[in-house]
Amino acid sequence: MHRKELLKGSTESLLLAVLEGGPHYGYQLAKEMEKRSSGYFRFKEGTLYPALHRLEKANLLEGKWETAASGQQRRYYHVTAQGLEALANMMDEWRSFSRAVNLVIQPELA
Amino acid sequence: MLSEFELYLGSVERRLHLRPEQERDILVELRDHLQERADDYRQQGMNPKLAFKQAVEDMGVPDDVARRMYDIHSGNSWRDAILAATPHLTLALLFAMHLWTRTAWVVVIVGMLALVSLQGWRRTKSMWLYPWLSYTLAIPILSSLAAMGAVAYGVWSLVQNGHAPLGIPYYILFGLYAPFALYITASMASKVVRRDWLLASLTATPLPVLMGWLLYIQDEGRGFGESPQQIGQTDGSTALVFLALAITTAVFLRVSQRLFRILLLITATPILSFFAYLTFIGSPGLLSLIVIIALCAVLLLGPALLDARASQSSPTGPPAFSRQ
C-alpha cells in the first residue's frame, strides 16, 4: 500500500528521469523502470499511458510515432526543454524531502 | 472467437469517446504494449492463453484506463470553448437586438450555422462543432413537426368542416417532407450518438427552449413581420436564456471530467428550459413542469440509452485500427 502511494506521487519524476537518458516507447519505459529499480517499481500499466499523455499535454514530453528496427510503428516519448527544467526542480525537491525524512527517522546520522 | 486483447481493447474503445484519430493512436499504443508483455510472459514459459490473460490483467480495468484517457484528452482550449458558445451567443444577439423578425437576418444566420456545421462535420469532429449542429438539426426537426401539425390540422378541418385551409397537394408535400426530414435528423443523430452520447445530449440542449419559443409564437398567433413591438416583449429574457446556454456550453468544453459534464447538462438544461417557459407562458402549472422535465430527460438521457442498446447489441465488436 505504501509503495503504491509513494509511486503515485513520484510517477511523473520517475518517467522524466528515465526519459532524460533518451527516448523510449511505453513498454520499453515500463521495463526500464522495473530494471533500474530491481523490480521495485512495477506500474499497473493502465496508469503508465495516462501519466505519459498527461506529461505530454503539459508540454513536458513530446510523443512521436517512429518506425522501429522491426518496421513497427511505435510512439516514442522525448523530454522537452520544459520537461528537463521540471525534472531538475523535481529532483531538487526530492533531495530536500529525502534529506529531511532521513533526519527525522535516523537522527543519529545527522 | 475474439482474443483477450480484442475484447479488452473493444471495451476501452467503447468508453474513450474521443476523436477517431485520438482513439486510434491510444488503442494502437495499448495493443502493442499488451502484445509485447504477452510475448515476454511466453518467453518466460507461461502458456500463451495465460500470457494474454496476464498481460490484460496487468493493464488494469478498461473503464479506468478509458476514463483517465478521456479526462486528459477531452479538455478544450478557450478558443474552442468560445467557438462552441458562438451559435448560442448569435441567437442571444438575434433576440437582444430584435433581429429575428427580419427575414434577411434569419436567413443569413441560419445559412451561417448550416455552413459551419457542414464544414465542421466534414473536416473535424471536434467538440466545438456540436452546439452548431444543434441549430442545423433544429431546422429539420422543427419544420417536420410543423409539417405534421399542419397535416393533422388539415385532416381535422376536413373532417369537421368538409374543407381544409390549404390545397391537397400542399398536405401531400408536407406528408412526404416530414418523414424525410426526420430520417435525415435520425441518421445524423445516430452518428453523433456513436461518437459520444454526451455530445448528442449537448447537441439537444437548446431544443426545449427553441420548441417553447416556437409554441409561444404559434400560440399567440404571431409571425414574422407582425407587430414587432408586441413580439419583442419576451426578447430580452429569451436573449438571457441563450446567453446562459452559451456560458453552460463554454463551461462544458473547458472542464474535462465526464461526470461534471453530465451533471452540468442535467442541471442546466431543465433550469434554463423552465426559465424559458416561464417567460413564454407565464407561471407554468405542475403539468407544464412535468412536461418540461420529461422533455429534458428524453433529450438528455435518450442518447445514453441508445448508446447502451448499441453496446449491448454488439458487445464484443473488435476495434478496427491500425497505423500501418
Interface residues (C-beta under 8 A of the other chain):
Chain A: Y25 G26 Y27 A30 K44 E45 G46 T47 Y49 P50 H53 R54 K57 W65 Q72 Q73 R74 R75
Chain B: D25 I26 V28 E29 L30 D32 H33 E36 R37 D58 M59 G60 V61 D64 V65 R68 M69 D71 I72 H73 G75 R323 Q324
